[in-house]
Structure formats: C-alpha cells, structure tokens
Amino acid sequence: MSEKIPHEQIVNTKLNDRQMRENLNIAMHTLQKNRLKVIEDKFQDWQGLRSKAEQAKNNALMRLEERLLEFEANATKNGIQVHWASSSNDACEIIYTLMQEKNITKILKGKSMASEEIGLNHYLEAKGISAIETDLGELILQLNGETPVHIVVPAIHRNRYEIGKIFEDKLNAPLETEPEQLNAIARKHLRSEFEGLQMGLSGVNFAMSKEGAFWLIENEGNGRMCTTAPDIHIALCGIEKVMESFEDAATMVHLLTPSATGQFIPTYNNIITGPRKNGDLDGPKEVHIVLFDHHRSDMLAHQDYYEALRCIRCGACMNFCPVYDKIGGHTYQTIYPGPIGEVISPNLFGIDATGDILSFCSLCGRCSEVCPVKIPLADLIRKLRSNKVGQGENPPLGASALEYDKAESSAMRNFVRLATNGAIWRFSLSKAHYFNGILHKFKDSLPVVKKWSAFKELPQIKLDLYQEIQKMDGVIYE
C-alpha cells in the first residue's frame, strides 16, 4: 500500500472537491434507483433469494478446505493448472515466474480487484513488465495515475468531460465528450494492445468446486478478449470465491448484477472450463488459476468477522452509504472502500494500518439492509471500533501494534458509568449548563471533545437539559 496522507487532510480535501461530490451524488442515486426498480419489476422473492445465497455461501465457507481440494482435483482434470499462494507476494511471484518461463514482457488485464489487492501492477512494473488495464474504468485510472474509487465502477468519480480531457492528454486523442466517441477512442487504443497478445489476466467472480470451473461476469467484452485471445490465461482468485456447485454460483449471479448496477443480467457471462480442446477454433492453450489466501483464513477462523467473506463484490453497500458519496473511495486509502472496505481492510491489511477508516460510518445500517448476502456490516464495523480502542476479544490482524489513548479510554469509561445509571444521568443533564464555559474554554485539550471541536462548533448548553427534554413530545422518563 502506498504512503498514506493524514486522515483529516484527505477528508477535508475530498469534502471540498465539489465536482467529485456532484459526480458521485448523481451516480449513486442512479444506481440506487436502478437497483430498486429491477428488484420490484423482475423478482418475486428477493428476500428469499438473499437467504438462499447467505446459506450457500456459509455452507462453502464452513467446509472451505473440502471445497478447495475438490476444486483443485476437478479443475486439474479439466486441464486447468492450479497454483496456491499464501500471501499477496506469493501470488505476484507465481504470475511473474510464469511470465519468465514463457519469456513474456506484457500482460493485459481484465478488471480484477484481487490484482489491486496484491499490488500486481506495481510488482510487475518493478520487474520491467507492462501490466495494461483493459477495463474502460481501469484504463482511465491507469492513464491518470489513480487507483479505483469503487469496486465495481472504478472511475465513477469522473464525468465524461474529465475523461475526454484525460484521453486528449494521455492518448493524444481529439477532445471528445460523448460516451460513444470516448468508447471509440478507448477501443482503438486497446485494439493495438490486443494484437499479438500472449498472456491475459482476469479475476474470478465465482469458482465451482464440483465442476472444476470458474465464472467471470462483465459488461464490456474486454475480459473475454483477455481470456480468449491470448495463448495463456491466468485467473486470480481469493479462496473465499470457491463455492460448491454451478447452482450456488447462479444464485449469486442473480443477486450480483441487480445489486451492482441495477441490471437484471450481465452483458457477458464467461464460464471457463479449461484450455482449448482439439477442434476448438479459439481459446487459450493454457489456463492457470492462482488461489490466494492473504489473511482470509484468519478471517474465516474469527468468530466475528468470518461473515464478511460472504461478500460478492457488488458494491451495493457503498452505493447506498451516506458517507461514501460525500468523501469518495480514495479517502479510504485502501483497495476496498465503503462499508465492506471498513470491515475487510483491517482484516486483510491490519487494523493498525487501516483502522482510521472506521470513523467513516454513521452506523445508519443502510449497508446491512442492502447487502445481498446479508453481511451485518454495521455490526461488524461497531465491533472493529471496539477492537481499535482495545476492547473486545480476539482482535483482528495488527491489533497488537495499536497505541491506545489512555485519557480517551478513561473518559469513555466514565461516560459509560454516567449513561447507564438513570439517577446520575438525569442529574448530569440538569447540571450540564453550569459547565458550558469550561467545556468551550478547554475544548482543545479535553479527551474526545478535542476531536469533535477540531471540525465542528460545540453546542452552547445554557439550559437545564433534563427539563427541556421532558418537554419534548414522545419523550418519557421512567
């Protein structure tokens, strides 16, 4: 992961980026409406489908070792070469070694968040190898030196006018703003790259252990080029993507596309069953799949956070998040932004390195409501917040490296005592106005309060709060 910008600095920068916020606001509301409409128009039992998917995912995760070994055996029978990687570096080395063996110096990539997670592009570039993105959004970001802002629509923070300028500056193309012309520019550029392509790389949406095959979903067709045109296809797959059967995977696909983009079905479904057979007119001569762990086994063993491994990377949680569309994905400074990123990033990269993103949550619960596989994201974020301050059992990766603010911890313990004792709480509310002057005079040094006062005006408490609250309609003190 790249060097991080101070938390407060990047938040303020993104909050003041009016163009980005406008772009995201329009895009997120469009995705929300599309999702709601397709669920209403096309599905009779959406909630039942969610429950079926949750169960199918849990069944695979609870017997993951069996699923993985079954997948390896059946994929090998189909002619797919299976590689195992414990860490992100192991996965990168496997791919690099394959390229060295074949004397290949360029690889074209379909969209793959897994490759972003392991830092494949930077790893290969350091070895003198070109890793070229072919997904339109990823291409825009690569040309502009950016990382993805969203796990499904990586360049969703850019509008067509900004994209036209990027193509003009980086590809020496004529300045265009219409989507059809922008697509034509990208197509022309990438066609020249596809000529003579020897090796392509893809991610994996779902792998099926009984069939020994894997399923790729896309809307552009570039992924099919990366998996069909070259002689060698490498697929990168997190171990949690392996399910038992084609039927289970089909259940996930029925949830994924509506949740991600509001489509009923994806434009392209690619099911890879092996390399080119005798008599086939196209397809790769070799198919490799790299099954990598990268702390997923640790998550699976965790009584709290294993549920996040059900994630199907639809992005619905960030599409509905009232924080994400204000600050954008780059503010998270990790590969996976939004609510799901707040849960899996501390587990994959360490809570010491990524724990600051846990504050990017209002705990409104919308993410939990829309998650197609029923991951209780808001609850998991709350648990991670406890881990971050030294509470809770069995904390995630990196917790031992955290430094805790003792004054803040003491202040919160005292607040708990106050807030859980009715008599003391009512007495405190009735006397709070006497301490208003002290609160404002020492706001920059008081634990907890100083963090709030750095970004917002503290309220003026000039009345007996207990009496004022009693006057409110619907408030009853017992």
C-alpha positions in Angstrom: 0.0 0.0 0.0 1.2 3.5 -0.8 2.2 6.1 1.8 -0.9 7.4 3.5 -2.0 11.0 3.6 -3.0 12.2 7.1 -6.6 11.2 7.7 -8.0 14.7 8.3 -6.2 16.2 5.4 -7.6 13.9 2.7 -11.1 14.0 4.2 -11.1 17.8 4.1 -9.7 17.8 0.5 -12.4 15.4 -0.8 -15.2 17.2 1.0 -14.2 20.4 -0.8 -14.0 18.7 -4.2 -17.4 19.9 -5.5 -17.0 18.2 -8.9 -16.3 14.8 -7.4 -19.2 15.1 -5.0 -21.5 16.1 -7.7 -20.4 13.2 -9.9 -20.8 10.7 -7.1 -24.1 12.1 -6.0 -25.6 11.7 -9.5 -24.0 8.2 -10.0 -25.0 6.8 -6.6 -28.6 7.9 -6.8 -28.9 6.5 -10.3 -27.5 3.1 -9.1 -29.9 3.2 -6.2 -32.9 3.8 -8.4 -31.9 1.2 -10.9 -31.5 -1.5 -8.2 -34.8 -0.7 -6.6 -36.6 -0.8 -9.9 -35.2 -4.1 -11.1 -36.0 -5.8 -7.8 -39.5 -4.5 -8.0 -40.0 -5.4 -11.7 -38.2 -8.7 -12.0 -38.1 -10.5 -8.7 -41.0 -12.2 -6.8 -39.0 -13.2 -3.7 -35.8 -11.1 -3.4 -35.5 -11.7 0.4 -35.8 -15.4 -0.1 -33.1 -15.3 -2.7 -30.9 -13.4 -0.3 -31.4 -16.1 2.4 -30.6 -18.8 -0.1 -27.4 -17.0 -1.1 -26.4 -16.5 2.5 -26.8 -20.2 3.2 -25.0 -21.3 0.1 -22.0 -19.0 1.0 -22.0 -20.1 4.6 -22.0 -23.8 3.5 -19.0 -23.2 1.3 -17.1 -21.3 3.9 -17.7 -23.8 6.7 -16.3 -26.5 4.5 -13.8 -24.4 2.6 -10.9 -26.9 2.8 -13.0 -29.6 1.3 -14.3 -27.2 -1.4 -10.8 -26.0 -2.3 -9.4 -29.5 -2.6 -12.4 -30.6 -4.7 -11.9 -27.6 -7.0 -8.2 -28.4 -7.4 -8.9 -32.1 -8.3 -11.7 -31.3 -10.8 -10.0 -28.2 -12.3 -6.9 -30.3 -12.9 -8.9 -33.0 -14.6 -10.2 -30.2 -16.9 -6.7 -29.2 -17.8 -6.6 -26.1 -15.6 -3.3 -25.6 -13.7 -3.9 -24.7 -10.1 -1.4 -22.7 -8.1 -1.6 -21.9 -4.3 -0.4 -18.6 -2.8 -0.4 -17.8 0.9 0.4 -14.2 0.7 0.0 -11.4 -1.8 3.7 -11.5 -2.6 3.4 -15.3 -3.3 0.6 -14.6 -5.8 2.7 -12.0 -7.6 5.7 -14.2 -7.7 3.7 -17.1 -9.2 2.5 -14.8 -12.0 5.9 -13.3 -12.6 7.5 -16.8 -12.7 5.0 -17.9 -15.3 5.9 -14.9 -17.4 9.6 -15.5 -17.1 9.1 -19.2 -18.2 7.2 -18.1 -21.3 9.5 -15.1 -22.0 6.6 -12.7 -21.8 7.1 -9.0 -21.1 3.5 -7.7 -21.4 0.2 -8.8 -19.8 -3.3 -7.4 -20.5 -5.7 -7.4 -17.6 -9.4 -7.7 -17.3 -11.0 -6.0 -14.3 -9.7 -7.6 -11.1 -9.9 -6.1 -7.6 -7.8 -9.1 -6.5 -4.9 -7.9 -8.6 -5.3 -4.5 -7.0 -5.3 -6.1 -3.5 -2.0 -7.9 -4.1 -0.3 -4.9 -5.8 0.3 -6.9 -9.0 0.8 -3.9 -11.4 3.5 -2.3 -9.2 5.2 -5.6 -8.6 5.4 -6.3 -12.4 6.4 -2.8 -13.3 9.3 -3.1 -10.8 10.4 -6.1 -12.8 10.2 -4.3 -16.1 6.9 -5.8 -17.2 4.0 -3.9 -18.6 0.6 -4.6 -17.0 -2.0 -2.9 -19.1 -5.6 -2.4 -17.9 -8.3 -3.1 -20.5 -11.5 -2.3 -18.5 -12.6 1.1 -19.5 -12.7 2.5 -16.0 -9.4 0.9 -15.0 -7.8 2.2 -18.2 -8.9 5.8 -17.4 -7.4 5.5 -13.9 -4.2 3.9 -15.2 -3.7 6.7 -17.7 -4.4 9.3 -15.0 -2.2 7.6 -12.3 -5.1 6.9 -10.0 -6.4 3.9 -8.0 -10.0 2.7 -8.2 -12.6 4.7 -6.3 -15.3 2.0 -6.4 -15.0 -1.8 -6.6 -17.5 -2.2 -9.5 -17.3 1.2 -11.3 -13.6 2.2 -10.7 -13.8 5.6 -12.3 -17.3 6.6 -11.2 -15.9 9.9 -9.8 -15.1 11.2 -13.2 -17.6 12.6 -15.7 -17.4 12.5 -19.5 -15.8 15.9 -19.8 -13.0 14.9 -17.4 -12.5 11.6 -19.2 -12.3 13.4 -22.6 -9.5 15.6 -21.2 -7.6 12.6 -19.9 -7.8 10.9 -23.3 -6.7 14.1 -25.0 -3.7 14.5 -22.7 -2.6 10.9 -22.4 -3.6 9.3 -25.7 -3.2 12.4 -28.0 -6.8 11.8 -29.0 -9.1 14.6 -30.2 -11.1 16.1 -27.3 -14.5 14.4 -27.2 -17.2 14.3 -24.6 -19.9 12.0 -26.0 -19.8 8.4 -24.5 -19.8 6.8 -27.9 -16.8 8.7 -29.0 -14.9 8.1 -25.8 -15.6 4.4 -26.1 -14.3 4.5 -29.7 -11.0 6.2 -28.5 -10.5 3.5 -25.9 -11.4 0.7 -28.3 -8.9 1.9 -30.9 -6.2 2.3 -28.3 -6.7 -1.2 -26.8 -7.1 -3.0 -30.1 -3.5 -2.2 -30.9 -2.5 -3.7 -27.5 -4.5 -6.9 -28.1 -2.7 -7.6 -31.3 -0.1 -10.3 -30.7 -1.2 -10.7 -27.1 0.4 -13.8 -25.5 -0.9 -13.6 -21.9 -4.1 -12.2 -20.3 -5.2 -12.0 -16.7 -8.6 -11.9 -15.1 -10.2 -12.1 -11.8 -12.8 -14.6 -10.7 -16.3 -13.9 -9.6 -17.2 -17.4 -8.5 -15.5 -20.8 -8.8 -17.4 -24.1 -8.7 -15.7 -27.0 -6.9 -17.9 -29.8 -8.3 -17.4 -28.6 -11.9 -13.8 -27.5 -11.6 -14.6 -24.3 -13.4 -14.9 -20.6 -12.7 -17.3 -17.9 -13.7 -16.5 -14.3 -14.9 -19.0 -11.5 -15.3 -18.5 -8.3 -17.3 -20.3 -5.7 -19.3 -17.6 -4.6 -21.8 -16.2 -7.6 -23.5 -12.6 -6.7 -22.8 -12.5 -9.5 -20.2 -13.4 -12.1 -22.8 -10.6 -10.8 -25.0 -8.2 -11.3 -22.1 -9.4 -14.8 -21.6 -9.8 -16.0 -25.2 -7.4 -14.1 -27.4 -4.0 -15.0 -25.7 -2.3 -18.3 -25.6 -2.1 -18.2 -21.8 -4.9 -17.1 -19.4 -4.2 -16.6 -15.7 -7.1 -16.2 -13.3 -6.6 -14.7 -9.8 -9.0 -15.9 -7.2 -9.4 -15.3 -3.5 -10.1 -18.7 -1.8 -13.4 -17.4 -0.5 -14.8 -17.3 -4.1 -14.9 -21.1 -4.3 -18.4 -22.5 -3.9 -19.8 -26.0 -4.2 -21.9 -26.0 -7.4 -22.9 -24.2 -10.5 -26.4 -23.8 -9.0 -24.9 -22.0 -6.0 -22.9 -19.7 -8.2 -26.0 -19.0 -10.3 -27.8 -17.8 -7.2 -25.0 -15.3 -6.6 -25.1 -14.0 -10.1 -28.8 -13.4 -9.8 -28.1 -11.2 -6.8 -24.8 -9.6 -8.0 -25.8 -7.7 -11.1 -29.0 -6.1 -9.8 -27.2 -5.1 -6.6 -24.2 -3.7 -8.5 -25.6 -1.8 -11.5 -29.4 -2.4 -11.4 -29.2 -4.7 -14.4 -31.3 -7.9 -14.4 -28.5 -9.9 -16.1 -24.9 -9.0 -17.0 -23.9 -8.4 -20.6 -21.3 -11.2 -20.7 -21.2 -14.4 -18.7 -17.9 -16.4 -19.2 -17.6 -19.8 -17.7 -14.1 -21.1 -18.0 -13.8 -24.9 -18.0 -10.3 -25.4 -19.3 -7.9 -24.6 -22.1 -8.6 -25.0 -25.8 -9.7 -28.5 -26.8 -8.9 -30.3 -30.0 -11.1 -28.9 -32.7 -11.7 -25.6 -30.9 -11.2 -22.5 -33.0 -10.2 -20.2 -30.3 -9.3 -20.1 -26.6 -6.0 -20.2 -24.6 -3.7 -23.1 -24.9 -3.0 -22.9 -21.1 -5.3 -21.8 -18.3 -3.8 -21.2 -14.8 -5.7 -20.2 -11.7 -3.9 -18.7 -8.6 -5.9 -19.4 -5.4 -4.6 -17.0 -2.8 -5.2 -16.6 0.9 -3.8 -13.2 2.1 -5.3 -13.5 5.7 -8.6 -14.9 4.5 -8.0 -18.0 6.6 -7.5 -15.7 9.6 -10.9 -14.1 8.9 -12.6 -17.4 8.5 -11.3 -18.5 11.9 -12.6 -15.3 13.5 -16.0 -15.7 15.3 -17.0 -12.1 14.4 -15.5 -11.3 11.0 -15.9 -14.5 9.0 -19.3 -13.3 7.7 -17.5 -10.6 5.6 -16.1 -13.4 3.5 -19.6 -13.8 2.0 -19.0 -10.6 0.1 -19.7 -11.0 -3.7 -18.1 -7.6 -4.5 -21.3 -6.0 -5.7 -20.7 -2.5 -4.2 -24.3 -2.0 -3.1 -23.1 -1.1 0.4 -21.1 1.9 -0.9 -23.9 2.8 -3.4 -26.2 3.4 -0.5 -23.7 4.7 2.0 -24.4 8.4 3.1 -20.7 8.9 3.9 -19.1 7.3 0.8 -20.8 9.6 -1.7 -19.5 12.7 0.3 -15.8 11.7 0.5 -15.3 9.2 -2.3 -13.4 6.0 -2.4 -9.9 7.5 -2.4 -10.4 8.9 1.1 -10.3 5.3 2.4 -6.7 5.0 1.1 -7.2 1.2 0.8 -8.2 -1.0 -2.1 -11.6 -1.7 -0.8 -13.6 1.4 0.2 -17.0 1.9 1.6 -18.7 -0.2 4.4 -17.3 -3.5 3.2 -13.8 -1.9 3.0 -14.1 -0.8 6.6 -14.6 -4.5 7.6 -12.2 -6.4 5.3 -9.4 -3.9 5.0 -8.5 -4.1 8.7 -8.6 -7.9 8.5 -6.6 -8.1 5.3 -4.1 -5.3 5.8 -4.1 -4.8 9.6 -6.2 -2.6 11.8 -3.1 -0.7 12.7 -2.7 0.4 9.1 -6.3 0.9 8.1 -8.2 1.4 11.4 -8.7 5.2 10.8 -11.4 4.4 8.1 -13.6 3.0 10.8 -14.7 6.6 11.5 -16.2 6.8 8.0 -19.5 5.4 9.2 -22.7 6.9 10.7 -23.9 3.4 11.8 -27.2 4.1 9.9 -27.4 0.5 8.9 -28.3 1.0 5.2 -25.3 -1.1 4.2 -26.6 -4.1 6.2 -30.1 -3.6 4.7 -29.0 -3.7 1.1 -26.2 -6.3 1.2 -27.5 -9.1 -1.0 -25.8 -11.8 1.1 -26.9 -10.3 4.5 -23.5 -9.4 5.9 -24.2 -7.4 9.1 -21.8 -4.7 8.1 -22.8 -2.0 10.6 -22.5 -4.5 13.5 -19.0 -5.6 12.3 -17.9 -2.0 12.0 -19.0 -1.4 15.5 -17.1 -4.4 16.7 -13.9 -3.3 14.9 -14.3 0.1 16.6 -14.2 -1.7 19.9 -11.1 -3.6 18.8 -9.5 -0.3 17.8 -9.7 1.1 21.3 -8.5 -2.2 22.9 -11.9 -3.7 23.7 -13.4 -7.0 22.6 -11.9 -10.5 22.4 -9.9 -12.0 19.6 -9.0 -8.7 17.8 -8.0 -8.7 14.1 -4.7 -8.5 12.3 -2.4 -5.7 13.5 -4.2 -5.0 16.8 -1.0 -5.7 18.8 0.6 -2.7 17.1 -2.1 -0.2 18.1 -1.4 2.5 20.6 -4.3 3.4 22.7 -5.2 6.9 24.1 -5.4 6.3 27.8 -7.1 9.6 28.5 -9.7 8.9 25.9 -10.3 5.4 27.2 -10.8 6.7 30.7 -13.2 9.4 29.6 -15.3 6.9 27.7 -15.4 4.5 30.7 -16.6 7.3 32.9 -19.2 8.3 30.3 -20.5 4.7 30.3 -20.9 4.8 34.1 -22.8 8.0 33.8 -25.0 7.0 30.9 -26.0 3.6 32.4 -27.1 5.0 35.7 -30.5 6.6 35.5 -30.2 8.9 38.5 -26.7 10.1 37.7 -27.7 10.6 34.0 -30.7 12.8 34.9 -28.7 14.7 37.5 -25.9 15.3 34.9 -28.3 16.6 32.3 -29.8 19.0 34.8 -26.4 20.4 35.7 -24.6 20.3 32.4 -25.2 24.0 31.6 -23.1 25.0 34.6 -20.1 23.5 32.8 -20.7 25.2 29.5 -18.0 27.8 29.9 -15.4 25.1 31.0 -16.3 23.0 28.0 -15.7 25.7 25.5 -12.6 27.1 27.2 -10.8 23.8 27.4 -12.4 22.1 24.3 -9.0 21.8 22.6 -7.5 19.7 25.4 -10.4 17.6 26.7 -10.3 13.9 25.7 -12.8 13.0 22.9 -14.1 16.6 22.9 -11.0 17.9 21.2 -11.5 15.7 18.2 -15.1 17.0 17.7 -14.1 20.6 18.2 -11.4 20.4 15.5 -14.2 20.0 12.9 -17.4 21.4 14.2 -18.8 24.0 16.6 -19.7 22.6 20.0 -23.2 23.4 21.2 -23.9 26.1 23.7 -25.6 24.5 26.8 -27.4 27.3 28.5 -30.5 25.5 29.8 -31.4 22.6 32.2 -31.3 19.8 29.6 -33.3 17.5 31.8 -36.2 19.8 32.0 -36.1 20.7 28.3 -36.0 17.0 27.2 -39.0 16.3 29.4 -41.0 19.0 27.5 -40.4 17.1 24.2 -43.3 15.2 22.7 -42.9 11.5 22.9 -40.1 11.5 25.5 -41.0 9.6 28.7 -38.6 9.1 31.6 -39.4 6.2 33.8 
